[in-house]
Amino acid sequence: MSDTVANRTPAAATAVVKFHASLNVSDLAKSVEFYTALFGSGPVKVYPDYVKFEVDQPPLVLSLKPKRACAGGPLNHLGLRVVTVEHLRAVQDRLKAVGARMGQQDDVKCCYAHQSKIWVTDPDQTMWEIYVLHDDVPDWGEKDKKLKLLAPPFQALGLWGAIRRGWNNKFGRKATPTDGASALSEHAQPAPASAAK
């Protein structure tokens, strides 16, 4: 992937549907090292509070967040990145037809990206994010607009699910703080094309 630019999503990556997983990790630098070895290529975005891998085989978008684990262990949420807003709405309509609990976010900036998305929980309260990536942005996003960012996921969780998740975030196992800046810096540059398999 010679056209890959550090902290940018590769141009061709959004042309296909990819599975998405977001993991809470206790040591971001060690996790970046592990997943770089597992996938054979480095991340496309590296920040002190967020790392993103774009894997072609298997088609995967993996996000790592240095946070304490919640209920369910290190899983923050699962997701699908779809190609168009029309595809997103088709998924939303199918989920609505089966009575799924969901929240919608249009034109939102978070996780260093400009997106439209829906949040939905499966019958066991596993959080899913289905989204379209419009563009990358240079900062985390709209942290000052908490209601805009948090209301749709809370809609998907429901009152008791939101309370359980909040409780586990506050009192669950804590992530180990590390000074991963130097360990992460070597991963900030994309892997050579020969490493991407």
C-alpha positions as CSV (number, residue, x, y, z in Angstrom):
1,M,0.0,0.0,0.0
2,S,2.4,2.6,-1.1
3,D,-0.4,5.2,-1.3
4,T,-1.1,5.0,2.4
5,V,-0.5,8.1,4.4
6,A,0.0,8.1,8.2
7,N,-3.2,8.8,10.1
8,R,-5.3,8.6,7.0
9,T,-7.6,5.8,5.9
10,P,-6.3,4.3,2.6
11,A,-8.4,5.6,-0.3
12,A,-9.5,2.2,-1.6
13,A,-10.4,0.8,1.9
14,T,-13.9,2.3,1.9
15,A,-14.9,0.7,-1.3
16,V,-15.7,-2.7,0.4
17,V,-17.7,-3.8,3.4
18,K,-15.3,-4.6,6.3
19,F,-15.9,-6.1,9.7
20,H,-15.1,-3.7,12.5
21,A,-14.1,-4.5,16.1
22,S,-13.1,-2.0,18.8
23,L,-11.1,-3.3,21.8
24,N,-10.3,-1.8,25.1
25,V,-6.7,-2.5,25.8
26,S,-4.6,-2.2,29.0
27,D,-1.3,-1.4,27.2
28,L,-1.7,0.3,23.9
29,A,1.9,0.0,22.8
30,K,2.0,-3.8,23.5
31,S,-1.3,-4.2,21.7
32,V,-0.1,-2.4,18.6
33,E,3.0,-4.6,18.6
34,F,0.8,-7.7,18.9
35,Y,-1.7,-6.8,16.2
36,T,1.1,-5.6,13.8
37,A,2.7,-9.0,14.2
38,L,-0.7,-10.8,13.8
39,F,-1.8,-8.9,10.6
40,G,1.7,-8.5,9.1
41,S,1.2,-4.7,8.6
42,G,1.1,-1.7,10.9
43,P,-1.8,0.6,11.7
44,V,-3.0,3.4,9.5
45,K,-3.8,5.8,12.4
46,V,-1.8,6.1,15.6
47,Y,-2.8,8.6,18.4
48,P,-2.1,8.4,22.1
49,D,-5.8,7.6,22.7
50,Y,-6.7,5.6,19.6
51,V,-5.1,3.3,17.0
52,K,-6.7,1.9,13.9
53,F,-5.8,-1.0,11.6
54,E,-7.2,-1.4,8.1
55,V,-6.7,-5.1,7.1
56,D,-7.4,-6.3,3.6
57,Q,-7.3,-10.0,4.3
58,P,-9.5,-10.7,6.2
59,P,-11.5,-7.5,5.6
60,L,-11.3,-5.8,9.0
61,V,-11.2,-2.5,10.7
62,L,-9.7,-2.9,14.2
63,S,-9.7,0.0,16.7
64,L,-7.7,-0.1,19.9
65,K,-8.6,2.2,22.8
66,P,-6.6,2.5,26.0
67,K,-9.4,2.0,28.5
68,R,-10.4,-0.3,31.3
69,A,-12.3,-3.4,30.2
70,C,-16.1,-3.3,30.6
71,A,-18.5,-6.2,31.0
72,G,-17.6,-8.8,28.4
73,G,-13.9,-8.2,28.8
74,P,-11.9,-6.0,26.4
75,L,-14.7,-5.7,23.8
76,N,-15.8,-2.1,23.4
77,H,-18.1,-2.7,20.4
78,L,-18.3,-4.6,17.1
79,G,-19.3,-3.0,13.8
80,L,-19.5,-2.9,10.1
81,R,-18.3,-0.2,7.9
82,V,-20.5,0.0,4.8
83,V,-19.9,1.8,1.6
84,T,-22.8,4.2,1.2
85,V,-25.4,6.0,3.3
86,E,-28.1,4.1,1.3
87,H,-26.5,0.8,2.4
88,L,-26.5,2.1,6.0
89,R,-30.2,2.9,5.8
90,A,-31.0,-0.5,4.3
91,V,-29.3,-2.2,7.3
92,Q,-31.2,0.2,9.7
93,D,-34.5,-0.7,8.1
94,R,-33.8,-4.4,8.4
95,L,-32.9,-4.0,12.1
96,K,-36.0,-1.8,12.7
97,A,-38.2,-4.5,11.2
98,V,-37.0,-7.0,13.8
99,G,-37.5,-4.6,16.7
100,A,-33.9,-3.9,17.4
101,R,-33.1,-1.1,19.9
102,M,-30.9,1.5,18.1
103,G,-29.7,5.1,18.0
104,Q,-28.7,7.1,14.9
105,Q,-25.9,9.6,14.4
106,D,-25.6,11.6,11.2
107,D,-22.8,13.9,10.3
108,V,-20.8,13.2,13.5
109,K,-17.0,13.5,14.1
110,C,-15.5,11.1,16.5
111,C,-12.6,8.6,16.6
112,Y,-10.6,10.8,14.2
113,A,-13.3,10.4,11.5
114,H,-16.4,12.1,10.0
115,Q,-19.2,9.5,9.8
116,S,-22.8,8.7,9.7
117,K,-23.8,5.7,11.8
118,I,-26.3,3.7,13.8
119,W,-25.7,2.1,17.1
120,V,-27.6,-1.1,17.9
121,T,-27.4,-3.8,20.6
122,D,-28.0,-7.5,19.9
123,P,-30.3,-9.5,22.2
124,D,-27.3,-10.1,24.7
125,Q,-26.5,-6.3,24.8
126,T,-23.5,-6.6,22.6
127,M,-23.0,-3.1,21.1
128,W,-22.7,-2.8,17.3
129,E,-21.8,0.3,15.3
130,I,-22.8,0.3,11.6
131,Y,-21.3,3.3,9.8
132,V,-20.1,5.1,6.6
133,L,-16.8,6.9,6.7
134,H,-17.1,10.2,5.0
135,D,-13.5,11.4,5.7
136,D,-10.7,11.4,8.2
137,V,-10.3,14.3,10.6
138,P,-7.1,15.4,12.4
139,D,-8.6,15.3,16.0
140,W,-10.8,13.0,18.1
141,G,-13.9,14.9,17.1
142,E,-16.8,16.5,19.0
143,K,-15.8,15.7,22.6
144,D,-17.5,18.9,23.7
145,K,-20.9,17.7,22.3
146,K,-21.4,14.8,24.8
147,L,-25.1,14.5,24.2
148,K,-24.6,14.2,20.4
149,L,-21.9,11.5,20.9
150,L,-23.5,9.6,23.8
151,A,-27.2,9.7,23.3
152,P,-27.4,7.3,20.3
153,P,-25.3,4.5,21.9
154,F,-27.4,4.9,25.1
155,Q,-30.5,4.6,23.0
156,A,-29.2,1.3,21.7
157,L,-28.3,0.1,25.2
158,G,-31.5,1.1,26.9
159,L,-31.6,2.5,30.5
160,W,-30.4,-0.6,32.3
161,G,-27.8,-1.5,29.7
162,A,-26.4,2.1,30.0
163,I,-26.3,1.9,33.8
164,R,-24.5,-1.5,33.7
165,R,-22.0,-0.2,31.2
166,G,-21.4,3.0,33.1
167,W,-21.0,1.1,36.3
168,N,-18.4,-1.3,34.7
169,N,-16.6,1.6,33.1
170,K,-16.3,3.4,36.5
171,F,-15.6,0.5,38.8
172,G,-14.4,-2.4,36.5
173,R,-10.8,-3.5,36.0
174,K,-8.6,-0.5,35.3
175,A,-6.2,-0.2,32.4
176,T,-2.5,0.0,33.3
177,P,-1.2,3.5,32.4
178,T,1.9,3.4,30.2
179,D,4.0,5.9,28.5
180,G,3.5,4.3,25.1
181,A,4.3,7.4,23.1
182,S,7.8,6.2,22.1
183,A,6.7,2.6,21.5
184,L,3.9,3.8,19.3
185,S,5.9,6.2,17.3
186,E,7.6,3.5,15.3
187,H,4.2,2.2,14.3
188,A,3.0,5.6,13.1
189,Q,4.4,5.0,9.6
190,P,2.5,2.5,7.4
191,A,4.1,-0.9,6.8
192,P,5.8,-1.4,3.4
193,A,3.6,-2.8,0.6
194,S,5.5,-6.2,0.9
195,A,4.3,-6.5,4.5
196,A,0.6,-6.2,3.7
197,K,-0.6,-9.7,2.9
